[in-house]
Amino acid sequence: MTIDDVSPLERWVDALNRKVELGEGLEFSAVQLARQLNEPDIASLTAFLAKLVALGSATEFTAYTCPMSSCRKTLPSGVDPVACPFCRVTFIEEGVTPTSEQFFRLTGEISRDIRWMVVIHGMNSRAPWQEAFSWEIANLLKYSAPVLIYKYGWATYEVLFPGIHRRMAKSLGRRIRIAIGRARAANLPDRPDVIAHSFGTRLFSLVLQDPEFADLRFGRVITAGSIIRPDFDWKRHFRDGRVEAVLNHVAAKDGAVPFAVWAIPGTGPGGKVGYMAQQVLNVRNLQYGHSSFFEDQHLPALIGENGLWRSFFTRPLKPLRDDGVFVQKDAWQPPARWRIITARAGGCIAIAAVVLASLWLLKLSLCW
């Protein structure tokens, strides 16, 4: 089908659906839309928009346009039109009057900006992607978005002990609280967006559960390679206003997540089977492994124009769709306790063996 085979009505519907999907350009006059669509039949287009108003898919209101030929911009609605905020002209001083025009507003959410972000990396990540991520954010987005990349050090045997998890999570929560205070001072929103990967997802989940940080609120959250339990109570955190939205990006070829439940207390294969909470958007990529999200060949696509992560952070959520979206309906049960204890005991023995072997090799090298 060529463009000539598409009826004007189909072109109009497609264009308006795209506006709603992106959350951009929701307000316009019939003349502006006709100019955008290269549509000569303004009368028919106006009649179509009037039908949308009758159906409740749009609203109609009177807007004013700056009369200055060098500007001609639409003035903000709800403001007495005495001056133009764009060209700074005071109308009475220039002896001109703003022109009124009927505008339409589509029913839908407007797009949002990424104002600032917290990134929590995975275990033992020297993370060259961290610099690449900040660079991509700065260059691909149309606004400056400060990025706090939280570094909790080099974790080894610590992951075996829940008490150490909680201590590390408290350090993370306190660091985020400091960052929120600085954001307020810089007139940025209180709620940062969040990207958490691997063991970073475990720490973020503990921050959400810790009463000390009940005051912290977050915007949209992406978990990648998550080791959070599939039955984590996201519903409660949505209800309490702790998070605005959650995207769980699942890697089908992730070989690390399934073993987390055996080695790391309190964890689960959320990054493999998805979260059970209906409020969460689970998306599976069939080609990704545990850290593919941050590799050079994938990261620019994820946060570039129309990329999944960028769309999740900036666009209305309802129209957001991806081929990998799935719903986790199966009940999840952790392995039997005795199996977990046996596996973790084996892990401790393995770590001790590695440490002893390293010490022995060090001693041997010193003897030589």
C-alpha positions in Angstrom: 0.0 0.0 0.0 1.4 3.4 -1.0 0.7 6.7 0.7 -1.8 7.5 -2.1 -3.8 4.5 -1.2 -4.4 5.7 2.4 -7.5 7.7 3.0 -7.3 11.2 4.6 -9.2 9.8 7.6 -6.6 7.0 8.1 -3.8 9.5 7.9 -5.5 11.8 10.4 -6.1 8.9 12.8 -2.5 7.6 12.5 -1.1 11.1 13.1 -3.2 11.7 16.2 -2.5 8.2 17.6 1.2 8.9 17.3 0.8 12.2 19.2 -0.9 10.3 22.0 1.7 7.5 22.0 4.6 10.0 22.3 2.7 12.4 24.6 3.9 15.3 22.4 2.0 17.9 20.4 -1.4 17.2 22.1 -2.6 20.7 21.7 -3.1 22.3 18.3 -5.5 24.2 16.1 -7.1 22.7 12.9 -4.9 25.0 10.8 -1.7 23.9 12.6 -2.6 20.2 12.2 -3.6 20.7 8.5 -0.2 22.4 7.9 1.6 19.5 9.6 -0.3 16.9 7.6 -0.2 18.9 4.3 -4.0 18.7 4.3 -5.8 21.2 2.1 -9.3 20.3 3.3 -9.3 22.2 6.6 -13.1 22.2 6.9 -13.3 18.4 6.8 -10.4 18.1 9.3 -12.1 20.5 11.6 -15.3 18.5 11.4 -13.3 15.3 12.3 -11.8 17.0 15.3 -15.3 18.1 16.4 -16.4 14.5 16.3 -13.4 13.5 18.6 -14.6 16.2 21.1 -18.1 14.7 21.0 -16.7 11.2 21.7 -14.6 12.5 24.6 -11.3 11.8 22.9 -10.4 15.5 22.7 -11.4 18.8 24.3 -11.9 22.2 22.6 -10.8 25.5 24.0 -10.0 29.1 22.9 -6.3 29.9 22.7 -4.5 33.1 21.7 -1.7 33.6 19.3 1.0 36.3 19.5 0.2 38.9 16.8 3.8 39.8 16.1 4.8 38.6 12.7 8.2 37.5 14.0 6.7 35.3 16.7 3.1 34.0 16.0 3.4 31.5 18.8 0.5 30.1 20.8 0.2 31.8 24.2 -0.1 29.7 27.4 -3.7 28.8 28.2 -5.2 30.1 31.4 -3.1 33.3 31.4 -4.5 36.7 30.6 -2.9 37.6 27.3 -1.3 41.0 28.0 2.3 40.1 26.9 4.0 37.3 25.0 6.4 35.2 27.1 8.3 34.2 24.0 9.1 37.4 22.3 8.7 39.6 25.4 6.3 42.0 23.7 3.7 43.9 25.8 0.7 44.1 23.5 -0.8 47.4 24.7 2.5 49.1 24.2 2.7 47.8 20.7 -0.9 48.7 20.0 -1.7 45.1 18.9 -4.2 42.5 20.1 -3.7 38.8 20.3 -5.7 36.8 17.8 -8.0 34.1 19.2 -8.3 30.6 17.7 -10.1 27.4 18.5 -7.7 24.7 19.7 -8.1 21.0 20.4 -6.4 18.9 23.1 -6.2 15.2 22.7 -7.0 13.1 25.8 -3.7 11.6 27.0 -0.6 12.0 29.2 2.1 14.4 28.1 5.7 13.3 27.7 8.0 13.7 30.6 11.7 14.6 31.0 14.5 12.7 32.6 15.5 15.4 35.1 18.1 13.3 37.0 18.9 9.7 37.6 20.5 7.2 40.0 22.3 4.2 38.5 23.2 1.2 40.8 25.6 -1.2 39.2 26.1 -4.9 39.6 28.6 -7.0 41.5 32.3 -6.4 40.9 31.7 -4.2 37.9 34.7 -2.1 36.9 32.0 -0.8 34.5 33.5 1.0 31.5 29.8 1.3 30.5 29.4 3.9 33.3 31.3 6.5 31.4 29.6 5.5 28.1 26.2 5.7 29.8 26.7 9.2 31.0 28.0 10.2 27.6 25.0 8.7 25.8 22.6 10.4 28.2 24.3 13.8 27.6 24.4 13.4 23.8 21.2 11.6 22.9 18.8 13.4 25.2 17.7 16.9 24.4 18.3 18.1 28.0 21.0 17.8 30.6 20.2 14.9 33.0 22.6 14.6 36.0 23.5 10.9 36.6 24.6 9.6 40.0 26.3 6.3 39.5 26.5 4.7 42.9 29.6 2.6 43.6 29.5 0.3 46.6 32.9 -1.3 46.2 34.2 -4.8 45.3 31.8 -7.4 46.7 32.9 -11.0 47.2 32.0 -13.1 50.3 29.8 -10.2 51.5 27.0 -11.3 49.3 26.5 -14.4 51.4 25.4 -12.5 54.5 22.1 -10.6 54.7 23.4 -8.3 57.5 26.0 -7.0 55.1 23.4 -6.5 52.4 21.4 -4.3 54.8 24.5 -2.3 55.8 25.3 -1.7 52.1 21.7 -0.7 51.4 21.7 1.8 54.2 24.8 3.4 52.7 23.0 3.6 49.4 19.8 5.0 50.9 21.8 7.7 52.8 23.7 8.6 49.6 20.4 8.9 47.7 19.0 11.1 50.5 21.9 13.5 50.1 21.5 13.6 46.3 17.8 14.4 46.7 18.7 17.3 49.0 21.1 18.6 46.4 18.4 18.1 43.7 16.0 20.3 45.7 18.7 23.0 46.0 19.1 22.9 42.2 15.3 23.1 41.6 15.2 19.5 40.4 12.4 17.1 41.3 12.6 15.1 44.5 12.1 11.8 42.6 15.0 10.5 40.7 14.6 7.9 38.0 16.5 4.7 38.7 18.4 2.0 36.8 19.6 -0.9 38.9 21.5 -3.9 37.6 22.2 -7.4 39.2 23.3 -7.0 42.9 22.3 -3.3 42.6 18.7 -4.4 42.3 19.0 -6.3 45.6 20.3 -3.2 47.3 17.6 -1.0 45.8 14.8 -3.4 47.0 16.3 -3.3 50.5 16.1 0.6 50.5 12.4 0.3 49.6 11.8 -2.1 52.5 13.8 -0.2 55.1 11.7 2.1 57.3 14.6 4.5 57.6 14.1 5.4 54.0 10.3 5.5 53.9 10.5 9.2 53.0 12.4 8.5 49.7 10.3 8.6 46.6 11.4 7.5 43.1 10.2 8.2 39.6 10.4 5.4 37.0 12.6 2.4 37.8 14.3 0.0 35.4 15.7 -3.3 36.8 18.1 -5.2 34.5 19.5 -8.6 35.3 17.4 -8.4 38.5 18.0 -10.8 41.5 14.9 -9.5 43.2 12.4 -12.2 44.1 9.5 -12.6 41.6 7.0 -12.2 44.4 8.5 -8.9 45.7 5.7 -6.6 46.9 5.8 -4.0 44.2 2.1 -3.5 44.6 2.6 -2.0 48.1 5.3 0.4 46.9 3.0 1.6 44.1 0.2 2.1 46.6 2.4 4.0 49.0 3.7 6.3 46.2 7.3 5.0 46.5 7.7 4.3 42.8 5.9 5.8 39.8 6.5 2.9 37.4 8.8 -0.2 37.0 10.2 -1.8 33.9 11.8 -5.2 34.5 14.1 -6.0 31.6 14.6 -9.7 31.4 17.5 -11.4 29.5 16.6 -14.8 28.2 20.2 -15.9 28.0 21.1 -14.7 31.5 23.1 -17.4 33.2 23.9 -15.6 36.4 20.4 -14.7 37.7 19.1 -18.4 38.2 22.0 -19.1 40.6 21.5 -16.0 42.7 18.8 -17.7 44.8 21.2 -20.5 45.7 24.1 -18.2 46.7 22.7 -14.9 47.8 20.2 -14.8 50.7 16.9 -13.0 50.1 17.2 -13.0 46.3 15.3 -14.6 43.5 15.2 -14.9 39.7 13.2 -11.8 38.9 15.5 -11.1 36.0 14.8 -14.5 34.5 11.1 -15.2 35.1 9.8 -11.7 35.7 7.8 -10.1 38.6 4.4 -11.3 39.5 3.0 -7.8 40.3 0.5 -6.7 37.7 1.7 -3.1 37.9 5.2 -4.0 36.6 6.0 -4.0 32.9 8.1 -7.2 32.3 9.9 -7.2 28.9 12.0 -10.1 27.8 14.8 -9.9 25.2 15.6 -13.3 23.6 19.2 -12.4 22.7 20.5 -10.7 25.8 22.8 -12.1 28.5 23.3 -10.9 32.1 25.2 -7.7 31.2 24.2 -7.2 27.5 22.1 -4.1 28.4 25.3 -2.0 28.9 27.4 -3.3 26.1 28.4 -0.9 23.3 26.2 -2.6 20.7 23.1 -2.4 22.8 23.2 0.6 25.2 22.9 3.3 22.5 19.8 1.6 21.0 18.1 1.3 24.5 18.5 4.9 25.4 18.5 6.4 21.8 15.5 7.7 19.9 12.6 5.3 20.2 14.7 3.0 22.4 12.9 0.9 25.0 14.5 2.5 28.0 14.2 6.1 26.7 10.6 5.5 25.8 9.8 4.1 29.2 11.4 7.1 30.9 9.9 9.8 28.7 6.7 8.6 27.1 3.2 7.9 28.5 3.1 4.4 29.9 -0.3 3.2 28.6 0.6 3.1 24.9 4.1 1.7 25.6 4.5 -1.6 24.0 7.3 -3.9 23.1 7.5 -7.3 21.3 9.0 -8.8 24.5 6.2 -7.7 26.9 4.9 -10.6 29.0 2.9 -11.2 32.2 4.2 -13.5 34.9 1.2 -15.3 36.2 2.8 -18.5 37.6 3.3 -18.7 41.4 6.9 -18.8 42.4 8.3 -20.7 45.3 11.9 -20.5 46.5 13.9 -23.7 46.7 13.7 -25.8 49.8 15.7 -24.3 52.7 17.9 -27.3 53.1 18.9 -27.1 49.5 19.8 -23.5 49.8 21.8 -24.0 53.0 23.7 -26.8 51.3 24.4 -24.7 48.2 25.6 -21.7 50.3 27.8 -23.9 52.5 29.4 -25.2 49.3 29.8 -21.6 48.2 31.6 -20.7 51.4 33.9 -23.7 51.1 34.7 -22.7 47.5 35.5 -19.1 48.5 37.6 -20.3 51.4 39.5 -22.7 49.0 40.2 -19.9 46.6 41.4 -17.6 49.4 43.7 -20.3 50.8 45.0 -21.2 47.3 45.8 -17.5 46.7 47.6 -17.2 50.0 49.6 -20.4 49.3 50.6 -19.1 45.8 51.6 -15.8 47.4 53.7 -17.5 50.0 55.3 -19.7 47.3 56.2 -16.7 45.2 57.7 -15.0 48.2 59.8 -18.1 48.9 61.2 -18.0 45.4 
